Amino acid sequence: MRRTFLITSVKHPYMTEHDGDDSGREPTGTDSTNVLVLRRGTHGVPVERYVEAIRDRLPDHTVELARTPAEERDAIRTSRYVTGMTFEDDLLEAAENLEVFACAYAGTDHLPMDALSDRGVTVTNASGVHGPNMGEHVLGSILHFTRRFHVAARRQRRREWRHYKAHELQGSTVTIVGLGAIGTAVADRLEPFGVETVGVRYSPEKGGPTDDVVGFDRDSFHGALARTDYLVLACPLTETTRGLVDSAALTTLSPESVIVNVARGPVVDTDALLTALRSGQIRGASLDVTDPEPLPEDHPLWNLGNVQITPHNAGHTPKYYDRLADIVAANVRRVDEKGPAAALENQVVP
């Protein structure tokens, strides 16, 4: 029996149409593993790329597109497998046959986890998908401040040929908070640069990809901060990590230190960060995430010359969808073969 996959999309200026009519849906029974990809895509990457990636990996399945919200609401009633960035309450109410929701983010703190769990829905995440792309973003951010490219850019705009002081990455210490796929990718990419790396994780006795590993207890964490040149935040948002980088942590950091946050905005106390950046308590910050987010147009962070801001898109490249489709396709096959009770890759809620 051919499985039917139902995928929804958002119109995007870069998107191209497939030959033929993809808008109609074939009738499917509830015994088919209908997969609905929700309409919200990643930053700048059309969700059609995701459609093609799934088609490539599941050639024996029928893949269709639902192009309107009405078709999406109708489709979710018979869909057993849904994947997307988030999950709205109105869709959950209509999801009568939903068995699996595959979150396209590594973090799931933005999802109605209790409601999904109460409905018996298995939730998976995109852990592991972000390693290469976010690892490169972090490395670029570190080099940006090491070589002080922001200073060069300002002088270029002024057409000013005047030397400025730069730094070397070699011999510095980089502390990485969170040693999952992203933290590991950062450590791997730093190895050729001759830096000392320190990892922070819940179970330091397990070791990790860094030269040293410490825990989240106050003494160990502040001991790591005291020798840190670059502090990379690549951890989930939890009770432990919320407000982890507060005024006390910023005081422990040296005036030459730089913070790179690709985790979640609330891991850093924004008011304390502003004070530290304005006073020269730290040298700079590269923020792919902020608190609040999106960052309001009148927020003072925008005006600081020692801050680099990107709009939460460190992990979003075209290959993001390829790695995500690998996970989704593998899990779809498991559901096909073993049913909803199958143990799935990246499962976070049974």
N, C-alpha and C positions, 0 to 999 in steps of 0.2 A: 504494500500500500504506500502511495506517495504521501509524504507529510506536507501540510500546507503551512507556510510561514507568512504571517501578515505583518508588514513593516510600515510604519508611518513616517512621513518626512515633512520637513519645513521647506518651503520655497526659499531659495538662496540665490543671490545674483551670480554665483559661480557654478551653479548646478547645470548639468546637461540632461536632456531627456533621453530615456531609453527608447529604442525602437518598439513600436507596438503600443497597446493600451495596457497600462499597469494599474489603472484606477479601479477596475472592477474586481470583485472578489468571487471566487468560486465557493459554493456551499461546502462547508466542512462539518463533520461531526465532532462531538466532544471527545472522540477517541484520538483525534489528530492533535499533534503537538503544535498548536498555533502559537507563533511567536510574534509579539507586537513590540516594535521598537518605537518608543515614544518620540513625539515630534521635535522636542528640544535637542539640538545638536550641540557640539562643543564650539568653543570660540573660534570662529573663522574657518571651521572645517565642516562642509556640508554633510548632513547625515546620510546623503546618498552614498558617500564613501563607505559608510558602515554597511549599507545594503549590499554593495558590490562585494565587500569583504566576506559577508556571510554567505552570499551566493557562491563565491569561489570555494568556500570550505564545506558547503553542504549542497553539492551539485545534484543530489538525489531528492532534494526537497524543492517545493514550489515556493518562490519568494515573490510577494506582491507588495504594492505600496498603497496605503490609504492616505489620501491627500487632504482630507478635511477633518476638523474636530468631530463632526457628526459621524464620519466613518470610523474614526478612532474610538469613540464611545461605543459604537455598535460592535466593532471588532473585539473589544476587550471582553465582551460578554462571553465569547467562546474561546478566548485565548487562555491557554494553560501556562504560557511562558512569556513574560514581559520583560523588556530591558529598556533602560533609560537613565537620564541624569537624576530625575526626581519622580515622585509619585504623588499626584494630587488626590485629595479626599474624594472628589466626585468620581474619579476613575475607580477608586477602590470600591465604592458602593456598587458600581456596575460590573465589577470583575467577579462574576458568578463562578467561574471555573478556574480561577487563577491558582496555580500551584507554586510557581517560581517567579520571583522578581530579581533580575540581575542588574544591580546598580552599576552604572557606568563610571562611578567614582570609587576611589579607594575608601573614602570616609562615608559613613552612613548616618552621621549624627543629624542630618537634615531630613531624614525619612521618618514617616509615622511607624516606627519600628514596633511599638506595642500593638497598634491596630493590625499590622501585617501578621504579627505573631499570633494574635487572637484569632485571625482568620485561617491559621494553619499554613500560611504562605512561607515557603523557604526563601531566604534572602541570601544572595551572593554579592560580592563586591569585585572591584577591578584591581585588587592588590596585585602588584607585579607588573601592571601595564605601564606604569609611569616611570620606571627605573631609568631607561636610557634618556628619554627626553628631559625629565626633570634633573637628572644628574648633570646633563650638559648645561641646563639653565643655571644651576648652582655654580658650576665651574666658571661659566661666563661671568656671573655676578661677582665672584671672588676676584677674577682677573680684572674686571672693570675697576674695582677699587684698588687692587694692587698696583696697576699701571696708571690709575687715576685718569681714565678715559673721559670721565665727566668734566674734568678740568680742561682737557684738550678740546672737547666739544665746545665749551664756552669760549675758549680763546679762538677757535676756528670761526665761530659765528661773528666774533669781533674783528676777525682778520688780524689777529695779534700774534706776531712771531716772538714768543718769549718763553724761555725754558721754565719748567716747573719740576718739583721734586716728585719722583715716582718711587715705587717700592719693588721688592722681589718676593715672590711667593716661597721660594726655596728657604728652608730653615724655619718657617713659621709653624704655628700650631693651629689646627682646625678641629674644633669640637663639634661633633655631629649628634644631635639629640634625636634619637629614633634610628634603629638599625634594621628597618625593614628593607623592602626592595629599593626604596629611594635612597635611604641612608647608605646602603651597601653600594649602590651605583655611584654615589658621591665619593665614597672611600676608594673605590676602584679607580676612578678617574683622577683622583689626587695622587695616587701612588707614584707616577712618574715625575712628579714635581719636587720630590725630596722634602715633603712636609711631615710633621708628626701629627698623627690623628688620634683623637680621643672620642670614644663612643659613649653615649648615655642611654641606658636601657633599664627595663624593670628587673631583669635577671642578669646582672653583670657576671655572675659565675659561669654563664654559658659562653662567655667570650664574644668574639665578633670579628668583623673585617678590619677593625681599627687597631692601631698599635697598643692602645690601652682602652679598657672598658670600665666605666663606673656606673653606680646606680643613681636613683633620683633622690636619695636621702640628702638632706641639706648640706652636710659637711662635704660629701663626695662631689655633689654638683658644684658647689662654690669653689671647691679645690680645683676642679676642672676649669671653671670660668677664669680663675686667677691667672692661668697660663695660656689663655685663649687669645689668638689673634683674629680668627674668624669663627663665629658661632653660627652653625647651620641648624635650623629648626626644620625637621622632617618627620615629625611625630603626629599621631592622631590627637584630636582634642578630647581629653578626658578630665576627670576631676583632678588628677595629678598635674596635668600639663596646662590647664586653664590658669592664666596669670603666672605661668612659670617664670617668665622673664619680667620681673617686677623691678621696683626701684632698688631693692636690695641686690638683685642680680646685676643690674646695670652699674651699681656702685662697685661691685667686685670686678667687673670687666675693666680692662686697661683703657686709657684714652685713645690708644691706637687700634682698638678692636672694631670689627664690623659685624653686623648681624645680617644674616640671609634667612628670610622666613618664607618657606614654601609649604608650611604646615597648615595652620589655621590662624586667622587674625587674633583671636582671643588668647592664644598662647603668650602673646606679648601684651603688657599693660600699655596701651597707647599713650595715655597721659604721661606716664613715666618715660616712655621712649622719646616723646617730644621734648621733654625737659633735658634728657641726656644728649639729644642731637643738637639742641640749641646752645647748650652750655659747653659743648666740646667734651662731655664726659665719655662719649664714644666717637669714633671717627665717621661712621656712616651706617646706612642700612639699605639693604635691597629687599623690597617687600613685594612679593607676588600675591600676598593675602594681607588684608587689613581688617581692623575693627574700628568703625563699622565697615561693612562691605555691601554694595559698592561704596567707594570712598566719595563722599559728597564733594561737589565742585569747590565749595568754600572751605574745605578742611585744610588746616595749616600744614599738613604733611606735604601737600603739593608744592608749597613754596620754598621748601628747604633744599639748598644746593647739595647737601650731602645725603640725599635720599634718592634711590632709584625705585620707581613704582611701575609694575606691570599688572594688568587687570586680571589676575588669577588665571593665567593661561600658560604657565610654565610647562604643564604636562600635555598641551594640546598641539600635536603635529599630525600630519596625515597618517603616520605609522601608528599613532595611538589607536585608531580604529582597527588596524590589522591585528595588533596584539589583543585587543578586546574581543574581536571576533574569534580568535583562537580559543579563548576561554568559553565564550558562549556556545560555539559549535560543539566543543567537547562535552559540555554539560547537556546540550540538547540531545546528543546521541545517548548519553547515559539515561536521560529521562525516557527516550524512545525505548531503550532496551530493558530498563529496570523499573520504570514508573516513577511517581513522585517521591517514593521513599529512597531513591538512589542517593548515595553520598556524592555531593557535587564539589567541584573545585572552587575554592574561595568561599565556601559556605560560612555565613556568619550567624544565621538564625536557622535552627533545624526545622 
